[in-house]
């Protein structure tokens, strides 16, 4: 099996209010604690929602379960695929895992929800994917549809929880569900500060599944994790989040995806820079190329001038317990063709025109953030009901 390990730090840090950091035990994901869920799936027909992050030590969860006699009938693949990483937005095709021969059903593309035929004979679905804690990261949308299918087809759902690398804060506008999409399924802020297991409990408890159905849900908790933990991912979660810097920056700068600014897709440092041929030359530039994971990136082959955030951790710009809108706002003010700065995807990410209009009206990041606070206070009360960790 192709190993997808990257040069991430394996030291786990705890964020202390004073700004200092202390070392704690490395969190142990739910998947690693086989003794807590093996009895729930022994003798059962099992489907697994999984990708390349679903590792138990150095072994993929699918291979681990097969080695201990668990019958895995179906693999359900989210955006980017199962073992190998496809480009963002690429259609994931059905097929078979060449290593095990297990059928793979895609949940990204024409079909986002398992059908009754897909789940025929299935007793339980395991969900084990590393999330990054941001509402437009599509794995929680896949989670929603899997839970809904389980509820409708009398299939048990077991979430094998994993730490959230952005789980130490929540911030951003609450999604307007009138603009619901696959990158904004629920009325939550941009950063929700919950693990996948906690989020699953919220989906169930708040009645967000179709017709208010309830999923037969179990969560296998992480060990040694709290919401003060700054968990550094051992495996790249998607093609264009290659390291911890990109994971921390992602919630703030992903809004550039809804503009004519490049986020460095097609370089070796995606989501760690932003630029455009129309921004000022401050001594930093990059040129997007066609590369694995970004075959046709924005501004392909065009030299872009902009801002280098590759040292954002060293410069203490991240990790930060708040979104940073200043980068998007400053780029908008500098961009010479204001009417061409935003594209239609911006309102999809922001769930409506409000944020775009606030930026165009000249509101500061602080002023925009102030408009979020009432919604965040209400969300905090909902979130509190479903937290599994301190």
Secondary structure, DSSP 4 states (H G I P E B T S, - for coil): ----B-S-----EEE-TTS-EEE-PPPB-GGG-GGGTHHHHTTS-EEEEE-TT-EETTEEHHHHHHHTT--EEEEEE-TT-SSSPPPTTPPPPPEE-TTT--EEEE-SSS--S--TTTTTT--EEEEE----SBTTSTHHHHHHHHHHHHHHHT-EEEEE----TTTT--BSPPP-GGG-BTTB-SS--SB----HHHHHHHHHHTT-SGGG----EEEEPPBS--TTEEPPPSB-SBTTB-SHHHHHHHHHHGGGGGBT-B--TTSSSTTSEEEETTS--SS-EEE---BTTBTT-TTTT-EEEEEE-TTTTTTT-SS-SS---HHHHHHHHH-S-GGGTB-THHHHHHTSSHHHHHHHTT--HHHHHHTTHHHHHHHHHHHHTT----
